[in-house]
Amino acid sequence: MSHQPNLFPSSSENGSAVSDEKPDTPEAGRIPIWLRRLEIFFFVVLRIYVGVVVLVLPWTPPWTSNHLIQYFPQVSAFLMSGVVRGMISGLGLLDLWIAVREAIHYREPHRLKSS
């Protein structure tokens, strides 16, 4: 049988896990800055896109002429009410707010100065 990694770390007498692995440098466990920027960019773009779609969709013809919900009149009446449409549009606004807040409050981590 090939060598398998230890799934359960060895424990000391008090029950805490003992870890012998330490990063060689302070930067060993950090995410590169370009990858962090790319992640934030895609997060913000996706949130804005989804937010706009969810904000506008309940007020467009595809929402009212959906063949799937027309088979169920009670569900159709519920989804056509202004309160439900407003709540769904509110979720879109919330999504847009999250995207803008994330873009505004993004801060890059301070780099460690090596002596």
RAHUPE-V524251 format. One line per field, one symbol per residue. phi: phi as a letter, one per 20 degrees, with the letter a starting at -180 (. if undefined). psi: psi as a letter, one per 20 degrees, with the letter a starting at -180 (. if undefined). burial: # if it has 9 or more other ideal C-beta (glycine too) atoms within 8 Angstrom, else .. A space follows every 50 residues. Layout:
# RAHUPE-V524251
phi=???
psi=???
burial=???
This chain:
# RAHUPE-V524251
phi=.ffdfffdffdefenefdceecffcfefeeegffffffffgfffffffff fffffegfddggfedfffeffdfffffffeffffffffffffffffffff ffffefcfffefeee
psi=qrpqqohoqqqahjiqpppipqqhrhihjqpqhhhgghggghgggggggh ggghghgijrhhhhkohgiihnhggghgiiqhggghgghhhggggggggg ghhhjppqqpqppp.
burial=...................................##..#..##..##.# ########....#.....##.....#..#....##..##.######.### .##............
